Amino acid sequence: QVQLVESGGGLVQPGGSLKLSCAASGFPFAIVDMDWFRRAPGKERELVANISFSGRHTNYIDSVKGRFTVARDNSKKTVYLQMNSLEPEDTAVYYCNWAKYWGQGTQVTVSS
């Protein structure tokens, strides 16, 4: 069955960095685009970034451009989200997504 397992979240000070990982299984990872979403407290879930199946094409919401980088390793069936210069507004549960499938999420908290 399809599984998406996120990891790498935690508590970090403003200006810090975290790298999230999402390990995928149960579907043809190398030929599908992947998305990272987040849901902040009291807000709707939003699409943060996506990456094409090849990794050559990426898109980001304006608020993370220049700070976040999405990447993938098809040999490891893993997609990553490198987050730099983190801000308190980035505090959220982060999810990877493919089609109707979601991981359990990983909590990112940015606070001093």
Buried (B, 14 or more C-beta within 10 A) or exposed (E): EEEBBBBBBEEBEEEBEBBBBBBBEEBEBBEEBBBBBBBBEEEEBEEBBBBEBEBEEBBBEEEBEEBBBBBBEBEEBBBBBBBBEBBEEBBBBBBBBBEEBBBEBBEBBBEE
